[in-house]
Amino acid sequence: MTTQLRFDDRVAIITGGGGGLGRSYARLLASRGAHVVVNDIDRKDDNGLTPAGAVAAEITGQGGSAIAHDGSIAEPSAGPAVVRTALEAFGRVDIVVSNAGIVRDRSFAKMSDEEIGEVLDVHLHGAIGLTRAAWGAMRERQYGRVVLTTSVAGLWGNRGQANYASAKAGLVGLGRTLAIEGAKYGILVNLISPGAATGMTAALLPEHLHERMSPEHVAPMVAYLCHESCSLTGEILFAAAGRYARDLIIETAGYENNAATVEDIADHLADIMDTTSWSVPSQAVQLPSD
Ligand SMILES: NC(=O)c1ccc[n+]([C@@H]2O[C@H](COP(=O)([O-])OP(=O)(O)OC[C@H]3O[C@@H](n4cnc5c(N)ncnc54)[C@H](O)[C@@H]3O)[C@@H](O)[C@H]2O)c1
């Protein structure tokens, strides 16, 4: 059996770490020795604490090491600012978990420009900005673990979430490309597709499932992807309610005909769609075999 996987001296950035899933990730990594930079929005509660400040205080109160960065990751200046916070406080960046998120659900016909823009800005542009800001520091050290957050909505589609699904599917393209580019620098990039009862979802889930769908059941998968012993890259891992699985984008063996007409496509649709034989493309360029 694997001995305890620890993160001593590793420096982890977690966006949206002030609540829900991000808080669980921050607490788990810190409990195993990581220095954690908790980012979340700059909004104070009745005690004068920001979400990130409260989680950082919770971690340090339990003997862990954490610092808060208060500010929306959707701001173009936020990625560099969070990385600067990590470098100034702890001297390096080893782990980046882009987790911050919002929803602005509405049918596609009625969705406003703002509802599309806000969601893309937090999920997709926020993750791009932060990862890009950390990339140089990780490349220099020839080490990095990046976890981006996708969703069943982005992978499979969901009514009323055209904005959110676009952002979450965009993160898959980002993650798979960064996995290819990061490989020679020791930077591994994976995606988590989580399911949990949180501020975002609890009202949509029956109450009897809340405990079974605690964010604590997702955190071990994310922590594993952040560990130095993890060699996966470019993968999409599902974690919800105590079930852990690999999500795949596959390509069927299909139908080959270098002179195919529209009618040939119609006649061979069953072969094209047949999933008896399939592969998992590892990158965009797959030249035809002889
Ligand atoms: N809960 C689920 O079942 C589920 C399913 C699929 C994907 N996700 C994804 O997991 C991630 C975490 O979601 P959650 O369920 O914990 O939601 P949550 O609402 O409980 O937590 C999200 C956190 O992100 C923070 N946040 C929002 N906008 C931010 C911004 N601009 N900058 C910094 N922080 C910001 C919030 O303040 C909050 O603390 C999100 O990316 C979400 O889309 C969640």
The ligand as a Tripos MOL2 file, in Angstrom:
@<TRIPOS>MOLECULE
LIG
   44    48     1     0     0
SMALL
NO_CHARGES

@<TRIPOS>ATOM
      1 N1        -20.0110   21.4020   -7.2520 N.am      1 LIG1
      2 C1        -20.1020   20.6650   -8.3540 C.2       1 LIG1
      3 O1        -20.8400   19.6520   -8.4060 O.2       1 LIG1
      4 C2        -19.3060   21.0270   -9.5530 C.ar      1 LIG1
      5 C3        -19.5170   20.2700  -10.7350 C.ar      1 LIG1
      6 C4        -18.7360   20.5520  -11.8420 C.ar      1 LIG1
      7 C5        -17.7890   21.5560  -11.7840 C.ar      1 LIG1
      8 N2        -17.6580   22.2930  -10.6320 N.ar      1 LIG1
      9 C6        -16.6410   23.3300  -10.6370 C.3       1 LIG1
     10 O2        -15.8580   23.2370   -9.4730 O.3       1 LIG1
     11 C7        -15.3650   24.5240   -9.1200 C.3       1 LIG1
     12 C8        -15.6720   24.8430   -7.6820 C.3       1 LIG1
     13 O3        -17.0820   24.9390   -7.5590 O.3       1 LIG1
     14 P1        -17.8470   24.7590   -6.1770 P.3       1 LIG1
     15 O4        -18.8970   23.7350   -6.4330 O.co2     1 LIG1
     16 O5        -16.8990   24.5690   -5.0580 O.co2     1 LIG1
     17 O6        -18.5870   26.1660   -6.0850 O.3       1 LIG1
     18 P2        -18.6530   27.2300   -4.8910 P.3       1 LIG1
     19 O7        -19.5860   28.2800   -5.3770 O.co2     1 LIG1
     20 O8        -18.9800   26.5390   -3.6110 O.co2     1 LIG1
     21 O9        -17.1770   27.7570   -4.7910 O.3       1 LIG1
     22 C9        -16.6130   28.5400   -5.8040 C.3       1 LIG1
     23 C10       -15.6390   29.4920   -5.1570 C.3       1 LIG1
     24 O10       -15.0800   30.3080   -6.1940 O.3       1 LIG1
     25 C11       -15.0850   31.6440   -5.7340 C.3       1 LIG1
     26 N3        -15.1020   32.5680   -6.8560 N.ar      1 LIG1
     27 C12       -16.1340   32.8970   -7.6680 C.ar      1 LIG1
     28 N4        -15.7610   33.8020   -8.5670 N.ar      1 LIG1
     29 C13       -14.4510   34.0600   -8.3210 C.ar      1 LIG1
     30 C14       -13.5010   34.9220   -8.9170 C.ar      1 LIG1
     31 N5        -13.8320   35.6990   -9.9410 N.pl3     1 LIG1
     32 N6        -12.2430   34.9450   -8.4180 N.ar      1 LIG1
     33 C15       -11.8940   34.1580   -7.3750 C.ar      1 LIG1
     34 N7        -12.7640   33.3320   -6.7690 N.ar      1 LIG1
     35 C16       -14.0270   33.2730   -7.2360 C.ar      1 LIG1
     36 C17       -16.3280   31.7560   -4.8780 C.3       1 LIG1
     37 O11       -16.2920   32.8940   -4.0230 O.3       1 LIG1
     38 C18       -16.3040   30.4360   -4.1510 C.3       1 LIG1
     39 O12       -15.5640   30.4780   -2.9530 O.3       1 LIG1
     40 C19       -15.9810   25.4970  -10.1320 C.3       1 LIG1
     41 O13       -15.0770   25.7280  -11.1860 O.3       1 LIG1
     42 C20       -17.1810   24.7370  -10.6310 C.3       1 LIG1
     43 O14       -17.5850   25.1880  -11.9030 O.3       1 LIG1
     44 C21       -18.3780   22.0450   -9.5310 C.ar      1 LIG1
@<TRIPOS>BOND
     1     1     2 1
     2     2     3 2
     3     2     4 1
     4     4     5 ar
     5     4    44 ar
     6     5     6 ar
     7     6     7 ar
     8     7     8 ar
     9     8     9 1
    10     8    44 ar
    11     9    10 1
    12     9    42 1
    13    10    11 1
    14    11    12 1
    15    11    40 1
    16    12    13 1
    17    13    14 1
    18    14    15 2
    19    14    16 1
    20    14    17 1
    21    17    18 1
    22    18    19 2
    23    18    20 1
    24    18    21 1
    25    21    22 1
    26    22    23 1
    27    23    24 1
    28    23    38 1
    29    24    25 1
    30    25    26 1
    31    25    36 1
    32    26    27 ar
    33    26    35 ar
    34    27    28 ar
    35    28    29 ar
    36    29    30 ar
    37    29    35 ar
    38    30    31 1
    39    30    32 ar
    40    32    33 ar
    41    33    34 ar
    42    34    35 ar
    43    36    37 1
    44    36    38 1
    45    38    39 1
    46    40    41 1
    47    40    42 1
    48    42    43 1
@<TRIPOS>SUBSTRUCTURE
     1 LIG1         1 GROUP 0 **** ****
